[in-house]
Amino acid sequence: MNPEATSRTIVITGASDGIGAAAARTLAAAGHEVVIVGRSPEKTAAVAGELGAPFHVTDFADLSQVRSLARSLQEAHPRIDVLANNAGGIMGERSLTVDGFERTFQVNHLAGFLLTQLLLPTLVCSRATVVQTASAAARLFGRFDLDDLQNEQAYSPQKAYGNGKLENILFTRELQRRHGADGIAAVAFHPGIVGTNFASDSTSLMRFIYHTPGLNRLFTTSPDQGADQLVWLAQSTPGSDWEPGAYYEKRRVTRSAAAAHDDTLAAALWEASEDMVRQSAA
């Protein structure tokens, strides 16, 4: 497929910085309509202004803002070809959001789950691709427990983040199982260790790696390199260029932690997430 042959409407969350912003620049330059979603008003407006793109400021630590975002996107974009659930991050000490959920869990998984669910009618009609920015942290740090989604037991920033990224992969599998026949194509990927402001608010080892001068250059790649797979997945054709429901590293299907490939666990996480977002709306 020629990436420039068909212009697509591509919504990217977490697009005010890092790989989200890098992907937005590349995709906009290829002629696609990119919609920027970010938490920082200043950074989000700056990236959108640079690209002449529409933008929305949304804090995923507040699910009411996610619901407002979904309404705004549906009103402005009757067709959404790609939803890139890229927002996320590693946090510091354990804390709860205004919705009462552990912040890492909500920002990395639950908010993207809710946004996808709310946009589902539009995504199905558009036969959309839904991309999750996951991470090898699922394999390295995840210690997933369905009975401890709020990370109350033996909390650490890296474990909570690893669990959140594992949840991204489980969500991808279950989204594909439930809605693949409706035209949805879901996929997750690991962007690599990207040199951005990631982990700047964390007290974990990741902050040391990402933000120590010299050391960060040894272990991290550029945002453009990290965005490569997101750009590829957004522009290419599911079923021929890549496998729906799969998890990718370096453009290749890869296995993550064993729990990430457990279909029973994926279904249970979906049901638990549905209950949580329903309760938060009450």
Buried (B, 14 or more C-beta within 10 A) or exposed (E): EEBEEEEBBBBBBBBBBBBBBBBBBBBBEBEBBBBBBBBEEEBBBBBBEEBEBBBBBBBBBBBEBBBEBBEBBBEEBEEBBBBBBBBBBBBBEBEEBEBEBBBBBBBBBBBBBBBBBBBBEBBEEBEBBBBBBBBBBBBEBBBBEEEBBBBEEEBBBBBBBBBBBBBBBBBBBBBBBBBBEEEBBBBBBBBBBBBBEBBEEBBBBBBEBBBEEEEBEEEBBBBBBBBBBBBBBBBBEBEEEBBBBBBBBEBEEBEBBEBBBBEEBBBBBBEEBEEBBEEBEE
